[in-house]
Amino acid sequence: MSLRIAVAAPFQQNGRGRMRESEFVVSLSLDRDWFSPDQAKRLVDVASGQGLLSQEDGELVAEFDTASVEIPDDFVPDESLLQEQSTFEKVLDKVVSDGTSKQTAVAEINELQREAALTVEAAAVVYARRKGIDVSAEADAALADLKT
């Protein structure tokens, strides 16, 4: 959730749903002093990988309603946001967002992993698909990991 808040802040500040990457970086690094410029650029990569941002006509486009995100006055994002999530973490986030508790999902994915002798990533993908959750991109990533 804090990634969504960090991404929403520059868009709220500028009052629009798209902006140049340089504006986004300035907002996060100079205006808010949350990240260095390099870290803010890394945040663009991570947020794009999570589907929160896309690029269109040379601008960043928010892929969610940034105006609906509440930014607490004392909010300061943690640098851990800059780390790329694993395939398992991405699938788990989608499962939790769909309504399953994190503890339940992890326990059931681990059980499926043991029963079917799968990697944890593959078990998470199977688990999510059984729940009707689209994890196509994550399935491709899990398959690619198996091939390396």
Secondary structure, DSSP 8 states (H G I E B T S, - for coil): -HHHHHHHHHHHHHTSSEE-HHHHHHIIIIIS-SS-HHHHHHHHHHHHHTTSEEEETTEEEESS-GGG----TT----GGGGS---HHHHHHHHHHHTT--HHHHHHHHHHHHHHHT--HHHHHHHHHHHTT---HHHHHHHHHHHH-
